[in-house]
Amino acid sequence: MFTDVQLLQIKNAAMRALHVPGNYRGGILEMALAVDYHIDGGQLRTQCGQIAGALKRTDEIFRNVRLNLIKWVSDDEIIKEVSSLAALQLGRGFEDYEPERGHDGKSLDELLRQLKLFYARSKIIILITDGSYRRVDEEKIREHLQPFLGRKLVVVTSGRVSSGREWM
């Protein structure tokens, strides 16, 4: 569960990513939420619901969002779905969660490759993780974060909020 201060940090980081020059020009906002399935299912539901609620209270932009939900189970299993912030607020979207899933080794390299390949149109990408991943190739990580992914990425690790630029 996030504190009010952490939710404020997430909201501010999302707004910074949104207002990067040339990123968002109006219309329906497309964003992505990547969740690490190594985190407990109940905790994921709560955290995603809190983030969705905080964003919806922030600005009119977040009232109508095309949300891409990415479930990061392992390197071989990255599930991609289209959802909504309202569904996340109600705790929906994680019906397929199983406690034993998400404990396989997974690398940040593969997730960032997938995000760059499939979610380049997303204006904000929020990654919720507990930090239980491998960093196989630092050069590949920097390559995937360039030129735009690093500016759009908001990383929430154990309540700490950082940007993709900090990973570069």
FENWO-V397486 format. One record per backbone hydrogen bond with DSSP energy under -1.0 kcal/mol. NH is the residue of the N-H (numbers start at 1). CO is the residue of the C=O. If there is no record, write none. Layout:
# FENWO-V397486
nh=<NH/NH>
co=<CO/CO>
This chain:
# FENWO-V397486
nh=<7/8/9/10/11/12/13/14/15/16/17/18/19/20/23/31/32/33/34/35/36/37/39/44/45/46/47/48/49/50/51/52/53/54/55/56/57/59/62/63/66/67/68/69/70/71/72/73/73/74/79/81/83/88/89/90/91/92/97/101/108/111/112/113/114/115/116/117/118/119/123/125/126/127/128/129/133/134/141/142/143/144/145/150/151/152/153/154/155/156/157/158/160/162/164>
co=<3/4/5/6/7/8/9/10/11/12/13/14/15/17/20/66/124/68/126/70/128/72/36/40/41/42/43/44/45/46/47/48/49/50/51/52/53/55/59/60/29/83/31/81/33/79/35/71/77/77/71/69/67/84/85/86/88/87/94/98/134/107/108/109/110/111/112/113/114/115/30/152/32/154/34/156/131/106/137/138/139/140/141/145/148/148/149/125/162/127/160/129/157/155/153>
